[in-house]
Every structure is written in C-alpha cells, then in structure tokens.
Amino acid sequence: MPCKQYCYFTRGTVLKKFHARYSVFLAFIVLFIASSNQLLAATTPAGQDKLRVSTGEPKRNGDSLFSYTVEWRIDEGVISRATGIFFIKGPDRPKATSDIDVARKMVSSLNDGMEQQYPSWRGVLARNIQGKPEILLTNKSGFSFTSITIRDYSNQRMTFDQVDKTFTAAGIEVAVDLVLTSNVDYIEGFTVFDRSKNSAHQGSIEISIDDGTPVVIQTNGKTTAQLEQEIASALGPAMFSTKPLFPNLLDSDNRNNKPFDGGEVEFTNLAARTITMDINDPALGVLTKFKYQDNNQSSNAFNPMTMIILLGLAVVGFFGYTSYQARKQRNQTDSQDD
C-alpha cells in the first residue's frame, strides 16, 4: 500500500477511534450530569422551616452574652451551621440595649457568622421585622433546618413561635435548659457571682404556653436541676430529661460552648403556637433548643463538591487514556514502517 494511502488509512482509523471514544465520553458526561441533577432536583422549598423570635429588654445589669446557633442540612448532603454572638448592655448602662436592638443584632451577628462559609452553603435567612422587636429565621431553597439553640444570659423576656402552625404540626421538639451564668466562660469577669456557687440567686422564672396562665417558679437558692424538675411538673406537656434533646452544638470559639449539665425540660409534643420564657434572676441563663425533622439526609449523600471532584477525575482519566492509546498507535505505526 502506498505510504500516502497507508498514512491516510492509519490517521483515519485513529480519528475514528478517537471520535468513538469522544462520543462515549460525552455520553458519560451527559448521563453523569443528568443523574446528578436528578439527585439534586428534589429541593426543599424556601420558608418550609422557620422560627420567629420576639425579643425583650434585658433586666440583668452589666454586659451579658447572647448567642444562637442555627444548623441546617444541604439537601441530600452535608450539615452546616452558623453562630451569631454579641453582648447586651443592661439597664444600668448609659445606653442600654433595647428590645429592637437585640433583634437587629441577632440578624447582623448571624450574617457575620456565615461569612466564613461558601456562599452556596449559607442556608438560613434572618430578617428583622422593621420597627418591631422580632426576628424571623427561615430556610433558603435547597436547605432544611436540623436544630436551633438560643442562649440568653441577659434575663430578657423572649417568645418563640412558628408563625402559622403549632410546634407539633411543624414536627419540632423543644427543650429548655437552665444554666448558671457563672459557669459560662465567655462572661467570666462580667458576672458578679461566685463561680463556686452551684445554685440560683434570688428571683423567678415565668413560662407561658400560648395564652395559658403563666407558670411562675421561685428560684431562691435552688439548683438548675431542681428548677427544671419543678417546671416539668407544673407544665402538662413537659418532662424532665437527663439526656439532651440533641448533642451540644460546638462552636469554633470554645468560650461559647456550654457543656450539658445533666438535665433539661423537654417538650416533645408541644401542640401550641407560642412558648414564652421570662427569667428574672441574674445568676441564671437559659438555653432554648429546637429540634427539626431531618428528612433530607441520604445514605447516598451527594453534594456539589463531590460532583466536581468526580467530574474532574473522569476528565483526567479520559484524556490520560486517550493519550496512552494515541502513543500506542504511533508506536505500532513506527514499528510497521521499520
């Protein structure tokens, strides 16, 4: 066979094989993306999960800590979280923090907490109801809440609700964990109470559910466990538990982590729209927890980062294989020429 015809035949054979492999590769990519999109298509609608918080004015003198952590899941993927943290100035300060200021700080601090995350992983929207001491937390499309923990040491009155349904209808479990402010490392130096004491000071706790008669508990000299047991006995849908509703959410700043103290009040079936907490004892703080249904997890968890990595490996593998086959074909041609 003449060299020109042979080279044309060889080149044509290589091109045909290349085009065949290229077609297979494109088909693989199309199927890969299609299957990935199918996994990611069933997105959680925005606003499905929510929590409205009505803030109050602090009754505790001095500077008090306030922080809260929202945890969410990327649909069929990983869990992420963000924490908002700030200080509240008490009524003895020249410019005490107002209830509206607390709500505004809640929004800005959570947005600051999400700055360290990839923009596509920020799954919560925090909005302040303008002119009102309220904040509304809602999920973004493609994300779902798993839990929220609100930590207040300022002795403010706070109300939590689901806007348009009961906690039970929303599938949310609630827990109230009383803590001693002197045991929280972040406010060491601000508290006026002896850290060696393990009981409340002198005051009261008031809890109300919807428009029912508030339950008032006197705190004088009692431990947090004693107070929680009294609250559980006084409220029908409540129970005292020695296990936390969910594991403590650990923040990157260890000073904001409060170890579980061995007891809390849990509402696992709260058929009510609102719950209000009003602490009036400077030695006490309260952690209010909300556990959401985590229905968007999967044993085949698949997230965008995984898709990018697998796609990159597929591209590298394809071109590596193609280069190898091309070199092999050239070597065979050279051997025939010799």
VEXROSE-562685 format. One record per residue (C-alpha): z, y, x; residue number from 1. Coordinates in nm, 3 decimals, decimal comma. Each point is the difference from the previous one (the first is absolute). Example, Ala and Ser with C-alpha at 12.3 -4.5 7.8 and 13.67 -1.06 7.14 Angstrom:
2
[drennu [0,780 -0,450 1,230] 1],
[drennu [-0,066 0,344 0,137] 2],
//
This chain:
338
[drennu [0,000 0,000 0,000] 1],
[drennu [-0,090 0,343 0,147] 2],
[drennu [0,297 0,205 0,120] 3],
[drennu [-0,065 0,279 -0,249] 4],
[drennu [-0,007 -0,237 -0,293] 5],
[drennu [0,299 -0,194 0,134] 6],
[drennu [0,205 0,317 0,049] 7],
[drennu [-0,095 0,121 -0,346] 8],
[drennu [0,096 -0,337 -0,146] 9],
[drennu [0,329 -0,007 0,187] 10],
[drennu [0,083 0,360 -0,087] 11],
[drennu [-0,089 -0,063 -0,363] 12],
[drennu [0,221 -0,309 -0,010] 13],
[drennu [0,293 0,194 0,145] 14],
[drennu [-0,053 0,287 -0,244] 15],
[drennu [-0,018 -0,238 -0,293] 16],
[drennu [0,324 -0,165 0,108] 17],
[drennu [0,160 0,342 0,055] 18],
[drennu [-0,112 0,121 -0,342] 19],
[drennu [0,131 -0,320 -0,156] 20],
[drennu [0,337 0,043 0,166] 21],
[drennu [0,002 0,369 -0,089] 22],
[drennu [-0,066 -0,084 -0,364] 23],
[drennu [0,284 -0,253 0,002] 24],
[drennu [0,228 0,260 0,159] 25],
[drennu [-0,088 0,263 -0,261] 26],
[drennu [0,056 -0,253 -0,277] 27],
[drennu [0,341 -0,081 0,149] 28],
[drennu [0,095 0,368 0,018] 29],
[drennu [-0,108 0,059 -0,361] 30],
[drennu [0,200 -0,300 -0,120] 31],
[drennu [0,296 0,104 0,215] 32],
[drennu [0,011 0,352 -0,138] 33],
[drennu [-0,060 -0,120 -0,355] 34],
[drennu [0,287 -0,249 0,018] 35],
[drennu [0,225 0,261 0,161] 36],
[drennu [-0,080 0,252 -0,271] 37],
[drennu [0,073 -0,264 -0,261] 38],
[drennu [0,343 -0,056 0,153] 39],
[drennu [0,065 0,373 0,007] 40],
[drennu [-0,163 0,080 -0,335] 41],
[drennu [0,299 -0,077 -0,223] 42],
[drennu [0,177 0,327 0,082] 43],
[drennu [0,324 0,111 -0,157] 44],
[drennu [-0,063 0,310 -0,213] 45],
[drennu [0,159 0,328 0,105] 46],
[drennu [0,320 0,084 -0,187] 47],
[drennu [0,082 -0,357 -0,096] 48],
[drennu [0,332 0,018 0,189] 49],
[drennu [0,216 0,307 -0,028] 50],
[drennu [0,347 0,149 0,024] 51],
[drennu [0,108 0,341 -0,122] 52],
[drennu [0,307 0,152 0,164] 53],
[drennu [0,189 0,295 -0,146] 54],
[drennu [0,204 0,167 0,273] 55],
[drennu [0,324 0,197 -0,022] 56],
[drennu [0,199 0,256 0,196] 57],
[drennu [0,231 -0,132 0,274] 58],
[drennu [0,374 0,003 -0,062] 59],
[drennu [0,100 -0,110 0,350] 60],
[drennu [0,079 0,278 0,247] 61],
[drennu [-0,169 0,019 0,337] 62],
[drennu [-0,327 -0,165 0,099] 63],
[drennu [-0,080 -0,330 -0,165] 64],
[drennu [-0,270 -0,254 0,069] 65],
[drennu [-0,266 -0,096 -0,253] 66],
[drennu [-0,266 -0,259 0,071] 67],
[drennu [-0,220 -0,241 -0,189] 68],
[drennu [-0,243 -0,275 0,090] 69],
[drennu [-0,301 -0,108 -0,203] 70],
[drennu [-0,156 -0,335 0,082] 71],
[drennu [-0,341 -0,111 -0,127] 72],
[drennu [-0,255 -0,275 0,048] 73],
[drennu [-0,367 0,050 0,072] 74],
[drennu [-0,175 -0,218 -0,259] 75],
[drennu [-0,020 -0,358 0,128] 76],
[drennu [0,118 0,128 0,336] 77],
[drennu [0,286 0,128 0,208] 78],
[drennu [0,315 0,192 -0,096] 79],
[drennu [0,054 0,356 0,116] 80],
[drennu [0,276 0,255 -0,056] 81],
[drennu [0,094 0,362 0,057] 82],
[drennu [0,333 0,184 0,010] 83],
[drennu [0,079 0,357 -0,092] 84],
[drennu [0,318 0,140 0,157] 85],
[drennu [0,165 0,343 -0,007] 86],
[drennu [0,333 0,181 -0,026] 87],
[drennu [0,145 0,172 -0,304] 88],
[drennu [0,219 0,309 0,029] 89],
[drennu [0,311 -0,013 -0,216] 90],
[drennu [0,142 0,267 -0,234] 91],
[drennu [0,215 0,146 0,279] 92],
[drennu [-0,307 0,099 0,202] 93],
[drennu [-0,151 0,352 -0,019] 94],
[drennu [-0,329 -0,146 -0,128] 95],
[drennu [0,090 -0,317 -0,183] 96],
[drennu [-0,283 -0,242 -0,081] 97],
[drennu [-0,100 0,024 -0,365] 98],
[drennu [-0,108 -0,290 -0,220] 99],
[drennu [-0,362 0,122 0,013] 100],
[drennu [0,023 0,026 0,380] 101],
[drennu [0,115 -0,363 0,016] 102],
[drennu [-0,308 -0,110 -0,197] 103],
[drennu [-0,232 0,202 0,223] 104],
[drennu [0,160 -0,141 0,314] 105],
[drennu [-0,045 -0,352 -0,135] 106],
[drennu [-0,376 0,057 -0,024] 107],
[drennu [-0,045 0,169 0,339] 108],
[drennu [0,224 -0,246 0,188] 109],
[drennu [-0,183 -0,306 -0,136] 110],
[drennu [-0,337 0,154 0,089] 111],
[drennu [0,135 0,058 0,351] 112],
[drennu [0,115 -0,361 0,011] 113],
[drennu [-0,353 -0,121 -0,077] 114],
[drennu [-0,160 0,209 0,277] 115],
[drennu [0,048 -0,282 0,251] 116],
[drennu [-0,204 -0,243 -0,212] 117],
[drennu [-0,374 -0,053 -0,024] 118],
[drennu [-0,128 0,225 -0,282] 119],
[drennu [-0,146 -0,305 -0,177] 120],
[drennu [0,343 -0,165 -0,002] 121],
[drennu [0,187 0,282 -0,178] 122],
[drennu [0,063 -0,155 -0,339] 123],
[drennu [0,238 0,239 -0,177] 124],
[drennu [-0,049 0,340 -0,160] 125],
[drennu [0,304 0,228 -0,031] 126],
[drennu [-0,024 0,297 -0,235] 127],
[drennu [0,252 0,268 -0,091] 128],
[drennu [-0,011 0,113 -0,362] 129],
[drennu [-0,048 0,373 0,059] 130],
[drennu [0,303 0,207 -0,093] 131],
[drennu [0,205 -0,311 -0,082] 132],
[drennu [0,251 -0,203 0,202] 133],
[drennu [-0,217 -0,310 -0,030] 134],
[drennu [-0,215 -0,216 0,222] 135],
[drennu [-0,247 -0,263 -0,114] 136],
[drennu [-0,087 -0,289 0,232] 137],
[drennu [-0,314 -0,197 -0,088] 138],
[drennu [-0,216 -0,257 0,177] 139],
[drennu [-0,351 0,081 0,114] 140],
[drennu [-0,297 -0,217 -0,097] 141],
[drennu [-0,003 -0,323 0,198] 142],
[drennu [0,376 0,001 0,068] 143],
[drennu [0,307 -0,122 -0,189] 144],
[drennu [0,369 0,081 0,046] 145],
[drennu [0,234 -0,274 0,119] 146],
[drennu [0,327 0,196 0,026] 147],
[drennu [0,158 0,344 0,015] 148],
[drennu [0,341 0,087 0,147] 149],
[drennu [0,155 0,343 -0,058] 150],
[drennu [0,302 0,096 0,213] 151],
[drennu [0,204 0,302 -0,105] 152],
[drennu [0,319 0,125 0,165] 153],
[drennu [0,008 0,349 -0,154] 154],
[drennu [0,175 -0,093 -0,328] 155],
[drennu [-0,283 0,126 -0,220] 156],
[drennu [-0,077 -0,117 -0,351] 157],
[drennu [-0,321 -0,204 0,000] 158],
[drennu [-0,198 -0,158 -0,283] 159],
[drennu [-0,264 -0,269 0,044] 160],
[drennu [-0,256 -0,105 -0,259] 161],
[drennu [-0,338 -0,168 -0,053] 162],
[drennu [-0,154 0,289 -0,197] 163],
[drennu [-0,150 -0,204 -0,285] 164],
[drennu [0,170 -0,341 0,000] 165],
[drennu [0,324 -0,182 0,069] 166],
[drennu [0,087 -0,147 0,338] 167],
[drennu [-0,024 -0,349 -0,146] 168],
[drennu [-0,346 0,067 -0,146] 169],
[drennu [-0,110 0,126 0,341] 170],
[drennu [0,138 -0,314 0,165] 171],
[drennu [0,246 0,198 0,213] 172],
[drennu [0,346 -0,112 0,107] 173],
[drennu [0,261 0,263 0,089] 174],
[drennu [0,304 -0,006 0,230] 175],
[drennu [0,274 0,254 0,080] 176],
[drennu [0,176 -0,030 0,335] 177],
[drennu [0,298 0,229 0,064] 178],
[drennu [0,065 0,082 0,366] 179],
[drennu [0,244 0,205 0,202] 180],
[drennu [-0,157 0,311 0,151] 181],
[drennu [0,215 -0,047 0,311] 182],
[drennu [-0,182 -0,330 0,069] 183],
[drennu [-0,342 0,161 0,023] 184],
[drennu [-0,075 0,078 0,364] 185],
[drennu [-0,244 0,280 -0,078] 186],
[drennu [0,266 0,229 -0,143] 187],
[drennu [0,266 -0,066 0,259] 188],
[drennu [0,131 0,341 0,096] 189],
[drennu [-0,065 0,140 -0,347] 190],
[drennu [0,248 -0,215 -0,194] 191],
[drennu [0,360 0,123 -0,019] 192],
[drennu [0,148 -0,343 -0,069] 193],
[drennu [0,149 -0,246 0,245] 194],
[drennu [-0,252 -0,274 0,084] 195],
[drennu [0,285 -0,252 0,019] 196],
[drennu [0,063 0,030 -0,376] 197],
[drennu [-0,170 -0,259 -0,219] 198],
[drennu [0,053 0,148 -0,345] 199],
[drennu [-0,111 0,289 -0,218] 200],
[drennu [0,181 0,333 0,004] 201],
[drennu [0,071 0,153 -0,339] 202],
[drennu [-0,247 0,062 -0,280] 203],
[drennu [-0,216 -0,182 -0,251] 204],
[drennu [-0,327 -0,185 -0,061] 205],
[drennu [-0,194 0,050 -0,322] 206],
[drennu [-0,286 -0,228 -0,101] 207],
[drennu [-0,199 0,024 -0,321] 208],
[drennu [-0,287 -0,206 -0,137] 209],
[drennu [-0,243 0,179 -0,233] 210],
[drennu [0,202 0,207 -0,247] 211],
[drennu [0,296 -0,237 -0,003] 212],
[drennu [0,359 0,103 0,063] 213],
[drennu [0,050 0,054 0,374] 214],
[drennu [0,224 -0,241 0,188] 215],
[drennu [0,251 0,189 0,216] 216],
[drennu [0,183 -0,173 0,285] 217],
[drennu [0,280 0,164 0,198] 218],
[drennu [-0,046 -0,051 0,374] 219],
[drennu [0,349 0,082 0,129] 220],
[drennu [0,066 -0,216 0,307] 221],
[drennu [-0,222 -0,290 -0,112] 222],
[drennu [-0,241 -0,194 0,217] 223],
[drennu [-0,372 0,004 -0,078] 224],
[drennu [0,019 -0,367 -0,107] 225],
[drennu [0,279 0,078 -0,248] 226],
[drennu [-0,198 0,291 -0,143] 227],
[drennu [-0,318 -0,209 -0,032] 228],
[drennu [0,190 -0,277 -0,179] 229],
[drennu [0,144 0,254 -0,245] 230],
[drennu [-0,345 0,141 -0,070] 231],
[drennu [-0,145 -0,347 -0,057] 232],
[drennu [0,280 -0,085 -0,243] 233],
[drennu [-0,043 0,326 -0,193] 234],
[drennu [-0,379 -0,020 -0,035] 235],
[drennu [-0,146 -0,282 -0,211] 236],
[drennu [-0,329 -0,066 0,181] 237],
[drennu [0,159 0,023 0,347] 238],
[drennu [0,141 -0,261 0,234] 239],
[drennu [0,178 0,013 0,334] 240],
[drennu [-0,189 -0,178 0,278] 241],
[drennu [0,098 -0,089 0,354] 242],
[drennu [-0,367 -0,027 0,098] 243],
[drennu [-0,239 0,296 0,018] 244],
[drennu [-0,280 0,036 -0,254] 245],
[drennu [-0,239 -0,001 0,295] 246],
[drennu [0,049 0,008 0,379] 247],
[drennu [0,092 0,334 0,149] 248],
[drennu [-0,302 0,214 0,081] 249],
[drennu [0,031 0,077 0,369] 250],
[drennu [-0,128 0,337 0,111] 251],
[drennu [-0,131 0,073 0,349] 252],
[drennu [0,289 0,244 0,039] 253],
[drennu [0,302 -0,231 0,029] 254],
[drennu [0,234 0,281 -0,102] 255],
[drennu [-0,141 -0,025 -0,352] 256],
[drennu [0,071 -0,372 -0,038] 257],
[drennu [0,298 -0,094 -0,214] 258],
[drennu [0,102 -0,367 0,031] 259],
[drennu [0,077 -0,176 -0,328] 260],
[drennu [0,377 0,018 -0,055] 261],
[drennu [0,028 -0,321 -0,201] 262],
[drennu [-0,023 0,121 -0,360] 263],
[drennu [-0,205 0,197 -0,253] 264],
[drennu [-0,053 0,039 -0,373] 265],
[drennu [-0,325 -0,154 -0,125] 266],
[drennu [-0,198 0,053 -0,319] 267],
[drennu [-0,254 -0,282 -0,005] 268],
[drennu [-0,088 0,053 -0,366] 269],
[drennu [0,041 0,369 -0,073] 270],
[drennu [-0,162 0,060 -0,338] 271],
[drennu [0,045 0,375 0,032] 272],
[drennu [-0,221 0,295 0,084] 273],
[drennu [0,247 0,196 0,214] 274],
[drennu [0,303 -0,050 0,218] 275],
[drennu [0,210 0,292 0,124] 276],
[drennu [0,237 0,001 0,297] 277],
[drennu [0,254 0,277 0,058] 278],
[drennu [0,232 -0,043 0,299] 279],
[drennu [0,287 0,246 0,039] 280],
[drennu [0,185 -0,120 0,308] 281],
[drennu [-0,090 0,144 0,343] 282],
[drennu [0,097 -0,329 0,167] 283],
[drennu [-0,267 -0,193 -0,192] 284],
[drennu [-0,376 -0,028 0,012] 285],
[drennu [-0,230 -0,214 -0,213] 286],
[drennu [-0,307 -0,211 0,070] 287],
[drennu [-0,212 -0,051 -0,311] 288],
[drennu [-0,255 -0,279 0,036] 289],
[drennu [-0,307 -0,093 -0,202] 290],
[drennu [-0,177 -0,333 0,042] 291],
[drennu [-0,356 -0,018 -0,132] 292],
[drennu [-0,203 -0,308 -0,079] 293],
[drennu [-0,199 -0,101 0,306] 294],
[drennu [-0,299 -0,160 -0,172] 295],
[drennu [-0,269 0,105 0,246] 296],
[drennu [0,087 -0,223 0,293] 297],
[drennu [-0,215 -0,297 0,095] 298],
[drennu [0,027 -0,294 0,235] 299],
[drennu [-0,352 0,101 0,103] 300],
[drennu [0,101 0,356 0,075] 301],
[drennu [-0,311 0,188 0,105] 302],
[drennu [0,004 0,364 0,106] 303],
[drennu [-0,263 0,238 0,136] 304],
[drennu [0,120 -0,029 0,359] 305],
[drennu [-0,043 -0,379 -0,012] 306],
[drennu [-0,353 0,045 -0,137] 307],
[drennu [-0,091 0,239 0,283] 308],
[drennu [0,130 -0,239 0,266] 309],
[drennu [-0,181 -0,301 -0,144] 310],
[drennu [-0,319 0,200 -0,041] 311],
[drennu [0,018 0,115 0,363] 312],
[drennu [0,050 -0,357 0,118] 313],
[drennu [-0,300 -0,112 -0,208] 314],
[drennu [-0,223 0,270 0,154] 315],
[drennu [0,111 -0,081 0,356] 316],
[drennu [-0,045 -0,371 -0,062] 317],
[drennu [-0,350 0,044 -0,144] 318],
[drennu [-0,135 0,216 0,280] 319],
[drennu [0,167 -0,218 0,262] 320],
[drennu [-0,165 -0,308 -0,147] 321],
[drennu [-0,338 0,176 -0,027] 322],
[drennu [0,014 0,117 0,362] 323],
[drennu [0,087 -0,352 0,113] 324],
[drennu [-0,292 -0,151 -0,192] 325],
[drennu [-0,241 0,265 0,136] 326],
[drennu [0,106 -0,071 0,360] 327],
[drennu [-0,030 -0,373 -0,063] 328],
[drennu [-0,353 0,045 -0,138] 329],
[drennu [-0,106 0,214 0,299] 330],
[drennu [0,133 -0,260 0,243] 331],
[drennu [-0,196 -0,273 -0,176] 332],
[drennu [-0,317 0,213 0,014] 333],
[drennu [0,047 0,071 0,369] 334],
[drennu [0,046 -0,371 0,066] 335],
[drennu [-0,326 -0,080 -0,180] 336],
[drennu [-0,186 0,271 0,195] 337],
[drennu [0,122 -0,157 0,325] 338],
//
